[in-house]
């Protein structure tokens, strides 16, 4: 934020929007490529609060942006907690517990968006593909092998 202290309101808004779209792309691509994200959440000092009126951008696009940021955060957690090299040093039970935690986050997101008419079908399909290998039936003690492996 310090780098934008002398910028106009419009410039700050545009830089913020660009940053968050890059963030969304980075998290999504990193997960799909099986690599760590370039932008780490602990390094972010730009707040994700976005004005309701983004310079004439319709509110549906604004909501899509906010949802995309939320999904990107979950994608980052998904890689970090289930696919990263350090996660492979965790016990299978811990990895399973983390997978259920991420499923809970996705469920909360879906519940909060139910009134917004935002379709989560494609998100659910992607999440299910990634999480299926980590979630086991309650009667089984076997943990699946992940589809994405770090190199």
PERA-V964520 format. One record per pair of residues at least 4 apart in sequence whose C-alpha atoms are under 7 Angstrom apart, sorted by sequence separation. I is the first residue (numbers start at 0). J is the second residue. D is the distance in Angstrom with one decimal. If there is no record, write none. Layout:
BEGIN
i->I j->J d->D
i->I j->J d->D
END
This chain:
BEGIN
i->0 j->4 d->6.7
i->6 j->10 d->5.9
i->7 j->11 d->6.2
i->8 j->12 d->6.1
i->9 j->13 d->6.1
i->10 j->14 d->6.0
i->11 j->15 d->6.0
i->12 j->16 d->6.2
i->13 j->17 d->6.1
i->14 j->18 d->6.0
i->15 j->19 d->6.3
i->16 j->20 d->6.2
i->17 j->21 d->6.2
i->18 j->22 d->6.1
i->19 j->23 d->6.2
i->20 j->24 d->6.2
i->21 j->25 d->5.9
i->22 j->26 d->6.2
i->23 j->27 d->6.2
i->24 j->28 d->6.0
i->25 j->29 d->5.9
i->26 j->30 d->6.2
i->27 j->31 d->6.3
i->28 j->32 d->6.0
i->29 j->33 d->5.9
i->30 j->34 d->6.2
i->52 j->56 d->6.5
i->56 j->60 d->6.5
i->57 j->61 d->6.5
i->58 j->62 d->6.1
i->59 j->63 d->6.2
i->60 j->64 d->6.2
i->61 j->65 d->6.4
i->62 j->66 d->6.1
i->63 j->67 d->6.0
i->64 j->68 d->6.3
i->65 j->69 d->6.4
i->66 j->70 d->6.2
i->67 j->71 d->6.0
i->68 j->72 d->6.3
i->69 j->73 d->6.5
i->70 j->74 d->6.2
i->71 j->75 d->6.2
i->72 j->76 d->6.3
i->73 j->77 d->6.0
i->74 j->78 d->6.4
i->75 j->79 d->6.1
i->76 j->80 d->5.7
i->77 j->81 d->5.7
i->78 j->82 d->4.8
i->79 j->83 d->5.1
i->82 j->86 d->6.2
i->83 j->87 d->6.7
i->89 j->93 d->6.3
i->90 j->94 d->6.4
i->91 j->95 d->6.1
i->92 j->96 d->6.1
i->93 j->97 d->6.2
i->94 j->98 d->6.2
i->95 j->99 d->6.3
i->96 j->100 d->6.3
i->97 j->101 d->6.3
i->98 j->102 d->6.2
i->99 j->103 d->6.1
i->100 j->104 d->6.3
i->101 j->105 d->6.3
i->102 j->106 d->6.2
i->103 j->107 d->6.2
i->104 j->108 d->6.2
i->105 j->109 d->6.1
i->106 j->110 d->6.1
i->107 j->111 d->6.1
i->108 j->112 d->6.2
i->109 j->113 d->6.1
i->112 j->116 d->6.7
i->119 j->123 d->5.9
i->120 j->124 d->6.2
i->121 j->125 d->6.3
i->122 j->126 d->6.1
i->123 j->127 d->5.9
i->124 j->128 d->6.2
i->125 j->129 d->6.5
i->126 j->130 d->6.0
i->127 j->131 d->5.6
i->130 j->134 d->6.3
i->135 j->139 d->6.3
i->6 j->11 d->6.1
i->29 j->34 d->4.9
i->56 j->61 d->6.8
i->78 j->83 d->5.8
i->81 j->86 d->5.5
i->89 j->94 d->6.5
i->112 j->117 d->6.2
i->29 j->35 d->5.7
i->80 j->86 d->5.5
i->135 j->141 d->6.8
i->29 j->36 d->5.1
i->51 j->58 d->6.7
i->79 j->86 d->6.9
i->135 j->142 d->6.2
i->3 j->11 d->6.4
i->133 j->142 d->6.0
i->26 j->36 d->5.7
i->51 j->61 d->6.9
i->109 j->119 d->6.9
i->133 j->143 d->5.6
i->25 j->36 d->6.1
i->132 j->143 d->4.6
i->25 j->37 d->6.7
i->132 j->144 d->6.0
i->81 j->94 d->6.1
i->132 j->145 d->5.6
i->22 j->38 d->6.7
i->80 j->97 d->6.5
i->98 j->130 d->6.5
i->98 j->133 d->6.4
i->98 j->134 d->6.6
i->95 j->133 d->5.7
i->95 j->134 d->5.9
i->0 j->44 d->6.3
i->23 j->67 d->6.4
i->27 j->71 d->6.4
i->30 j->74 d->6.5
i->0 j->45 d->6.0
i->23 j->68 d->5.9
i->26 j->71 d->5.4
i->27 j->74 d->6.5
i->23 j->71 d->5.2
i->26 j->74 d->6.1
i->30 j->78 d->5.9
i->19 j->68 d->6.9
i->26 j->75 d->5.7
i->91 j->142 d->6.5
i->82 j->147 d->6.7
i->84 j->149 d->6.4
i->82 j->148 d->6.5
i->83 j->149 d->6.5
i->82 j->149 d->7.0
i->33 j->147 d->5.5
i->33 j->148 d->6.3
i->34 j->149 d->6.6
i->33 j->149 d->6.0
END
